[in-house]
Amino acid sequence: MFQGFYLKTCYHLFLPNRENFAVCTGATLLAIALGALWEGRRRPPFADCLLRAAVSLGLVYSAFPALAGLFHQSALLGLGPAGTLPLKLAFAVLLDTPMIFLGAALPALLRHEGSIARDSGRLLFVSGLANALGFLAFVFLLHPGLSLFTVPAAAALLWLIAALWHAGPDFILRRAATGALAGLLLVLAFRQDESLVYAMHMPCSREAKITTYKSASDDATYIAEGR
């Protein structure tokens, strides 16, 4: 679900060019690799990986208007194609920060498994199936029917529930403050107006009425300026 939201956000931030899709895909794979590296060095518990993913999601997307403005200001510096590509990659990785901690989740689970070969295959099967179902849910249910910023809030809520389920009472006792911070940041992210994304490249006044029609395959945004 989060990856569907992430790609849709980058689609409007970087514009829907094929090279930009490659940048976002590369950023996701880089984030997963960084997560595995971080897990190997820090050895965090599985519940902590999910909790940090939720906190980072709230931090990044509650500040999304400022980050989008910073990207557009940086893009106006006349960097040229050679300079614009690293800029896009840096912002793509920043927006995909939660994936770093999700990338650490599987190694964190496997650390306590007895049969690495068998259990890693099982976990990869479960996570791959969940990814497929999450993408389908985003495309056919969440994107057409809900405000865009509902999606990351819902994804992070599922991460918190999974962390609580896995850690049990220990999660509540040791991580209550971090969980509360994640909840506050997710409320801020949830309250963002989806027109921040859909009308990003359509200059308009604050009084303008912005209407977005969404389907499983695409979206269309109309702006009516007040008179």
Secondary structure as the mmCIF struct_conf table of DSSP 4:
data_model
#
loop_
_struct_conf.conf_type_id
_struct_conf.id
_struct_conf.beg_label_comp_id
_struct_conf.beg_label_asym_id
_struct_conf.beg_label_seq_id
_struct_conf.end_label_comp_id
_struct_conf.end_label_asym_id
_struct_conf.end_label_seq_id
HELX_RH_AL_P HELX_RH_AL_P1 PHE A 2 PHE A 14
BEND BEND1 PRO A 16 PRO A 16
HELX_RH_AL_P HELX_RH_AL_P2 ARG A 18 ARG A 42
HELX_RH_AL_P HELX_RH_AL_P3 PHE A 46 SER A 62
TURN_TY1_P TURN_TY1_P1 ALA A 63 ALA A 63
HELX_RH_AL_P HELX_RH_AL_P4 PHE A 64 ALA A 75
TURN_TY1_P TURN_TY1_P2 LEU A 76 LEU A 77
HELX_RH_AL_P HELX_RH_AL_P5 GLY A 80 LEU A 95
TURN_TY1_P TURN_TY1_P3 ASP A 96 ASP A 96
HELX_RH_AL_P HELX_RH_AL_P6 THR A 97 GLY A 103
TURN_TY1_P TURN_TY1_P4 ALA A 104 ALA A 104
HELX_RH_AL_P HELX_RH_AL_P7 ALA A 105 LEU A 110
TURN_TY1_P TURN_TY1_P5 ARG A 111 HIS A 112
BEND BEND2 GLY A 114 GLY A 114
HELX_RH_AL_P HELX_RH_AL_P8 ILE A 116 ALA A 137
HELX_RH_PI_P HELX_RH_PI_P1 PHE A 138 LEU A 142
HELX_RH_AL_P HELX_RH_AL_P9 HIS A 143 GLY A 145
BEND BEND3 LEU A 146 LEU A 146
TURN_TY1_P TURN_TY1_P6 LEU A 148 PHE A 149
HELX_RH_AL_P HELX_RH_AL_P10 THR A 150 ALA A 167
TURN_TY1_P TURN_TY1_P7 GLY A 168 GLY A 168
HELX_RH_AL_P HELX_RH_AL_P11 PRO A 169 PHE A 190
TURN_TY1_P TURN_TY1_P8 ARG A 191 ARG A 191
BEND BEND4 GLN A 192 GLN A 192
TURN_TY1_P TURN_TY1_P9 GLU A 194 GLU A 194
HELX_RH_AL_P HELX_RH_AL_P12 SER A 195 TYR A 198
TURN_TY1_P TURN_TY1_P10 ALA A 199 HIS A 201
BEND BEND5 MET A 202 MET A 202
TURN_TY1_P TURN_TY1_P11 ARG A 206 GLU A 207
STRN STRN1 LYS A 209 LYS A 214
BEND BEND6 ALA A 216 SER A 217
STRN STRN2 ASP A 219 ALA A 224
#
